[in-house]
Amino acid sequence: MSSITTVPSISKKVSPRFYTPAEVKKHDTPEDLWMIFYNKVYDVTSFAADHPGGVEVLFDCGGVDASEAFEDVAHSDDAVNMLAPYFIGDVVPEEHRKYANERNPVTQYMKSKVIPSSSPRRKRNNKKKVDKVFVEKLTVVLLVFLAVLSFAFYVSLQKFKWSP
Ligand code: HEM
């Protein structure tokens, strides 16, 4: 007998449902890859190949609650928000777990306003973004400087050419 209970639809793409962890466990292959993150179920089959951390780590988490593995890597807020399109339903309430640091696309935005990140890995991720912006700005400044220098050189050549 199926353990799936259909609930009123809130998505046009697929009817969200309640799943037991046992039901999720059946979808643990690269061709049919489901995972639980923070009591929500995601079908990440089509995402796996694009995962910046590689496919293998995702295949290892197929069909199981991957929240802790996800948290251990201290994924960025961008990574959390990427989950949204793959949401297919909720874990049945009686199987809900408590997470020390719940992050999901629905609550993420609100929580990010009040909870400062203390994870060193996340701090490093944010620092990388700041460094990238700095390098971009430096590149623009250098290019402008180079353009001015070239123009000055060109003008000085003209003077040299026409002076008696
Ligand atoms: C399916 C949902 C997942 C999404 C949307 C996702 C997304 C991402 C993104 C965007 C990154 C780049 C770094 C960042 O922005 O945080 C990343 C890196 C990574 N992810 Fe995931 N990830 C997922 C699940 C997992 C899981 C379950 C693991 C299990 C261990 C994992 C392991 C890693 C690793 C090892 C990296 C590389 C970190 C690095 O080299 O800095 N990811 N992931």
Boltz pocket constraint, residues with backbone or C-beta under 6 A from the ligand:
constraints:
  - pocket:
      binder: B
      contacts: [[A, 35], [A, 44], [A, 47], [A, 51], [A, 52], [A, 53], [A, 54], [A, 57], [A, 58], [A, 61], [A, 66], [A, 69], [A, 70], [A, 73], [A, 74], [A, 75], [A, 76], [A, 77], [A, 78], [A, 79], [A, 80], [A, 82], [A, 83], [A, 125]]
      max_distance: 6.0
